Amino acid sequence: MSSAEFSLRRIAVSAFGPSLLFGLGEGAILPVIPLTARELGGSVPTAALAVTLIGVGSLVSNIPASLITMHRGERWAIVAAAIWCALAMALCAWTDHLGVFALGCFMVGMSQAVFSLARQSYLTEAVPPEFRARAMSTLGGAMRVGLFIGPFAAALVIHRFGITGAYGVGIAALAVAALVAARMPDLVVHTDDAGASAATPTTAAPSLRSTLRDHSRLFVTLGIGVLLVSAVRATRQAVIPLWADHLGLAPSVAALIYGVAGGVEMLVFYPAGKVMDKKGRRWVAVPSMLIMGLPLLLMPFTQGAASLLLAACVVGFGNGIGSGLVMTLGADHSPRIGRAHFLGVWRLMSDLGSTCGPALLSMLAATLSLGSGIAATGLIAFAAAAQLAYWIPRAQARRRAGR
């Protein structure tokens, strides 16, 4: 299929449906995981640890996920990840032991890593380069829509069946995701911008070590920018509710502000992807971080619900236009042979940022003040913008020169 004949609509259900359903399943259980931990006798810190275990499971599973995807293929890796996540949710729902529940949370994180890497690898191959940013932005947007809908779907079921009902919603969504993924069309390999064709079957697949060696410069330049972007994005999820609590706002008001900001994010992901495809990645990457950095830097000066809502919406807009950015950059620079290894390391750097960002906020809040931690996050966003502005064009030029 040529680029002129390609249409995102044609692959929409099979390519983006599993992501929406996977996000819906996760969104259904995330609010009740700490509550379940408490019901099983865990303390408040233990309940927080249960949520953290999801991130830890994803972090340590990125490299194994690359091996699974490489050896089993993208489609069946996505199916397996959805089934594994459903089993993990069942474990969380129907156990009376806190340790088994913790294992289930860790398994959810493991499935995240495999699912995310395989879906990114699949779209990288299935979509021509000139549609890539729109595809990746839509992929990220579909997941966010699912995460947004999930808690509401769970709330309706919890009202009748209790907390276990939320896990039931998640299991059902993941079962459907597995069925949809199983029907994904076979990959059609597209040539890249320079007309490079797919590698021949006799080409030896690189090892993880050779991937690290061959792309080390990219990982320590543009990869650092990706790490900073992920740190800002992960931290902003904690910033809004924490500052709302600092201002003495009711939890319902904090939830409303968070929800409105999330709604703003979902409105802009596709137009931003189109800009990246037409103008280049830097046209969205740099503004995204600058737009997020400014309100984060000024958020400690907000005094009430209205000013916090304004700041949160601007942060949401900046994050929304950057939807799919990390995946797009990873797809742009991933080699055709050994792509899963490359994307595994790429996701590992992204997850390191997602882990370190909130940890830095916690440390600064404990040693200085919450406002200092939030302002520092804004500065990290500016640093990310500078890193991306400098290295995106250079990485692109180096990639073209290497062909």
C-alpha positions in Angstrom: 0.0 0.0 0.0 1.5 3.4 -1.0 1.4 6.4 1.2 -1.1 8.1 -1.0 -3.5 5.2 -0.5 -3.0 5.0 3.3 -5.8 6.1 5.6 -5.7 6.2 9.4 -9.5 5.6 9.4 -9.0 2.3 7.7 -6.9 0.9 10.6 -8.6 2.9 13.4 -10.5 0.1 15.1 -7.8 -2.5 15.0 -4.9 -0.1 15.7 -6.4 2.2 18.3 -9.3 0.2 19.7 -7.1 -2.0 21.9 -5.4 1.1 23.3 -8.7 2.7 24.2 -9.9 -0.5 25.9 -6.6 -1.1 27.7 -6.8 2.5 29.0 -10.4 2.0 30.1 -9.4 -1.1 32.0 -6.6 0.6 33.8 -8.6 3.7 34.5 -11.3 1.5 36.1 -9.0 0.0 38.6 -6.4 2.8 39.4 -8.7 4.7 41.8 -9.6 1.5 43.8 -6.1 0.0 44.1 -5.2 2.0 47.3 -8.7 1.3 48.7 -8.3 -2.4 48.1 -4.9 -2.4 49.8 -6.5 -0.7 52.8 -9.4 -3.2 52.9 -6.8 -6.0 53.0 -5.2 -4.4 56.1 -2.5 -2.3 54.5 -1.4 1.0 56.0 -1.6 4.3 54.0 2.1 4.0 53.0 1.4 0.4 51.9 -1.5 1.5 49.9 0.7 4.1 48.1 3.3 1.4 47.5 0.7 -0.8 45.8 0.2 2.0 43.2 4.0 2.5 42.9 4.4 -1.2 42.1 2.6 -0.7 38.8 5.2 1.7 37.7 8.0 -0.5 39.0 6.6 -3.5 37.1 6.6 -1.4 33.9 10.1 -0.1 34.5 11.8 -3.4 35.0 9.8 -5.1 32.2 10.8 -2.8 29.3 13.8 -4.9 28.2 12.0 -8.3 28.6 9.1 -6.7 26.6 11.4 -6.0 23.7 12.4 -9.7 23.7 8.8 -10.9 23.8 7.9 -8.6 21.0 10.9 -9.5 18.9 10.3 -13.3 19.2 6.5 -13.4 19.2 5.6 -10.5 17.0 3.7 -7.3 17.8 0.1 -8.6 17.4 0.4 -11.6 19.7 2.5 -9.6 22.2 -0.5 -7.1 22.5 -2.9 -10.0 22.9 -0.8 -11.7 25.5 -0.3 -8.4 27.4 -4.1 -7.8 27.6 -4.7 -11.4 28.8 -1.9 -11.1 31.4 -3.3 -7.8 32.7 -6.8 -9.3 33.0 -5.3 -12.2 35.0 -3.5 -9.7 37.2 -6.7 -7.8 37.9 -8.5 -11.0 38.7 -5.7 -11.8 41.2 -6.2 -8.3 42.8 -9.9 -8.6 43.0 -10.3 -12.1 44.5 -7.4 -12.4 46.9 -7.5 -12.0 50.7 -3.7 -11.7 51.0 -1.9 -8.4 50.7 1.2 -10.0 49.3 -0.7 -11.6 46.5 -2.5 -8.3 45.8 0.9 -6.6 45.5 2.0 -9.2 43.0 -1.1 -8.5 41.0 -0.2 -4.8 40.9 3.3 -5.6 39.7 1.8 -7.8 37.0 -0.3 -4.9 35.8 2.9 -2.9 35.3 4.5 -5.8 33.5 1.6 -5.9 31.0 1.8 -2.2 30.5 5.4 -2.5 29.3 4.7 -5.2 26.8 1.5 -3.7 25.5 2.9 -0.2 25.1 6.1 -1.4 23.3 4.3 -3.8 21.0 1.6 -1.2 20.0 4.3 1.4 19.3 6.3 -1.1 17.2 3.2 -2.2 15.3 2.2 1.3 14.3 5.8 2.3 13.4 5.7 -0.5 10.8 2.1 -0.2 9.8 2.0 3.6 9.2 4.0 5.5 6.5 6.5 8.0 8.0 4.5 11.0 6.8 1.5 9.9 8.9 3.6 8.7 11.9 3.1 11.6 14.3 -0.7 11.7 13.7 -0.8 7.9 14.4 1.3 8.1 17.5 -0.7 11.1 18.8 -3.9 9.4 18.2 -2.5 6.3 19.9 -1.6 8.3 23.0 -5.0 10.1 22.8 -6.9 6.9 22.7 -5.2 5.6 25.8 -6.0 8.9 27.6 -9.6 8.8 26.5 -9.8 5.3 28.0 -8.2 6.4 31.2 -10.7 9.2 31.4 -13.7 7.0 30.9 -12.6 4.1 33.0 -13.2 5.7 36.5 -16.8 6.7 35.5 -17.6 3.2 34.2 -16.2 1.7 37.4 -18.2 4.1 39.5 -21.4 2.9 38.0 -20.6 -0.7 38.8 -19.1 -0.1 42.2 -22.4 1.5 43.3 -24.1 -1.9 42.9 -21.3 -4.5 43.3 -18.7 -2.9 45.5 -15.0 -2.4 44.8 -14.7 -5.8 43.1 -17.0 -4.5 40.4 -14.2 -2.1 39.2 -11.9 -5.0 38.5 -14.8 -6.7 36.7 -15.0 -3.6 34.4 -11.2 -3.8 33.8 -11.2 -7.5 33.0 -14.1 -7.1 30.6 -12.4 -4.2 28.8 -9.1 -6.2 28.5 -10.9 -9.3 27.2 -12.4 -7.2 24.4 -9.0 -5.6 23.8 -7.4 -9.0 23.3 -10.2 -10.0 20.9 -9.8 -6.8 18.8 -6.0 -7.1 18.8 -6.2 -10.7 17.6 -8.0 -9.4 14.5 -5.4 -6.8 13.7 -4.3 -6.9 10.1 -0.9 -8.3 9.2 1.9 -5.7 9.0 2.6 -3.9 5.7 6.1 -2.7 5.8 6.5 0.8 4.3 9.6 2.3 2.9 11.0 5.3 4.8 11.6 8.9 3.6 14.7 7.9 1.6 12.9 4.9 0.0 14.8 2.3 2.0 13.3 -1.1 1.7 12.8 -3.7 4.4 15.9 -5.7 5.4 16.4 -9.1 3.9 15.7 -12.1 6.0 19.4 -12.9 6.0 20.2 -9.7 7.9 21.4 -10.6 11.4 19.2 -9.1 14.1 21.3 -7.0 16.5 21.6 -7.8 20.2 20.6 -5.6 23.0 24.3 -4.8 23.6 24.9 -3.8 20.0 21.8 -1.7 20.1 23.0 0.2 23.1 26.5 0.6 21.5 25.2 1.7 18.1 22.7 4.2 19.4 24.5 5.4 22.6 24.9 8.9 21.4 21.2 9.2 20.7 20.3 7.8 24.1 22.5 10.3 26.0 21.4 13.3 23.9 17.8 13.2 22.7 17.1 10.4 25.1 17.9 12.7 28.0 15.3 15.1 26.6 12.7 12.3 26.6 13.6 11.5 30.2 13.0 15.1 31.2 9.7 15.2 29.3 8.5 12.1 31.1 9.5 13.5 34.5 7.5 16.6 33.9 4.4 14.7 32.7 4.4 12.2 35.6 4.9 15.0 38.2 2.1 17.1 36.9 -0.3 14.4 37.8 0.6 14.8 41.5 1.0 18.6 41.4 -2.6 19.6 40.8 -4.3 17.6 43.7 -1.4 18.4 46.1 -1.6 22.1 45.5 -5.4 22.1 45.7 -5.0 20.4 49.1 -2.4 23.0 50.1 -5.0 25.8 49.2 -7.6 24.1 51.3 -9.9 23.2 48.4 -12.4 20.4 48.9 -11.5 17.1 47.3 -14.5 17.3 44.9 -13.1 20.7 43.7 -9.7 19.2 43.2 -11.1 16.3 41.3 -13.1 18.7 39.1 -10.0 20.8 38.3 -8.1 17.6 37.4 -10.9 16.4 35.2 -11.3 19.6 33.3 -7.6 19.8 32.7 -7.7 16.2 31.4 -10.6 17.1 29.1 -8.5 19.9 27.6 -5.7 17.4 26.9 -8.0 15.2 24.9 -9.1 18.0 22.5 -5.8 18.8 21.0 -3.8 15.5 20.4 -4.7 15.0 16.7 -4.1 18.6 15.5 -0.8 18.5 17.3 0.2 15.3 15.5 -0.8 16.8 12.2 1.5 19.8 12.9 4.4 17.4 13.7 3.9 15.5 10.4 3.6 18.7 8.3 6.1 21.0 10.1 8.4 18.7 12.0 8.7 17.3 15.5 10.4 20.4 17.0 7.4 22.6 16.2 5.3 20.8 18.8 8.0 19.3 21.2 9.5 22.6 22.3 6.2 24.6 22.7 4.7 21.7 24.6 7.4 21.9 27.3 7.4 25.7 27.4 3.6 25.8 27.7 3.7 23.3 30.6 6.7 24.9 32.3 5.3 28.4 32.6 2.1 27.6 34.5 4.0 25.1 36.7 6.5 27.8 37.6 3.6 30.2 38.4 1.3 27.7 40.1 2.8 28.3 43.6 1.4 31.9 43.3 -2.2 30.8 42.7 -4.5 31.6 45.5 -7.8 29.9 44.8 -9.8 27.5 42.7 -10.1 29.8 39.7 -6.4 30.6 39.3 -5.5 27.0 39.9 -8.0 25.9 37.3 -6.5 28.3 34.7 -3.0 27.0 35.5 -4.1 23.4 35.3 -5.8 23.9 31.9 -2.7 25.5 30.4 -0.7 22.6 31.7 -3.2 20.2 30.2 -3.1 22.0 26.9 0.7 21.8 26.8 0.6 18.1 27.7 -2.1 17.4 25.2 -0.3 18.8 22.2 2.7 16.6 23.2 0.6 13.5 23.1 2.5 10.8 21.3 5.7 12.9 21.2 7.9 10.4 23.0 6.6 7.5 20.9 7.0 9.4 17.7 10.6 10.3 18.4 11.3 6.7 19.3 9.7 5.5 16.1 11.6 8.0 14.0 15.0 6.9 15.1 14.4 3.2 15.7 16.2 0.8 13.3 14.0 -1.6 11.2 16.1 -4.5 12.3 16.2 -4.7 16.1 13.5 -2.1 16.5 12.0 -3.9 19.6 15.4 -3.7 21.4 15.7 0.0 20.6 12.2 0.8 21.7 12.7 -1.2 24.9 15.6 1.0 25.9 13.7 4.1 24.8 10.8 3.2 27.0 13.2 2.4 29.8 14.5 6.0 29.7 11.0 7.3 29.6 9.9 5.3 32.6 13.0 6.4 34.5 11.9 9.9 34.1 8.3 9.1 35.1 9.8 7.5 38.3 12.4 10.2 39.2 10.1 13.2 38.6 7.6 12.5 41.4 10.4 11.4 43.6 12.2 14.7 43.1 8.9 16.5 43.9 8.5 14.5 47.1 12.1 15.2 48.2 11.9 19.0 47.6 8.5 19.2 49.3 10.0 17.4 52.3 13.2 19.5 52.5 12.0 22.9 51.2 8.3 23.3 50.4 5.7 22.0 48.0 5.8 25.3 46.1 9.6 24.8 45.5 9.0 21.3 44.2 6.3 22.5 41.8 8.5 25.4 40.6 11.4 23.0 40.1 9.2 20.9 37.8 8.6 24.0 35.7 12.3 24.6 35.4 12.7 20.9 34.3 10.2 21.6 31.6 12.2 24.5 30.3 15.3 22.3 30.4 13.5 19.7 28.4 12.5 22.3 25.8 16.1 23.4 25.5 17.3 19.8 25.1 14.7 19.0 22.5 15.3 22.2 20.6 19.0 21.5 20.3 19.0 17.8 19.7 15.9 17.0 17.6 17.3 18.6 14.4 20.8 17.2 15.0 19.4 13.7 15.6 17.3 14.0 12.5 20.3 15.1 10.4 22.5 12.3 11.8 19.8 9.7 11.0 19.6 10.9 7.3 23.3 11.0 7.0 23.5 7.4 8.3 21.3 6.0 5.5 
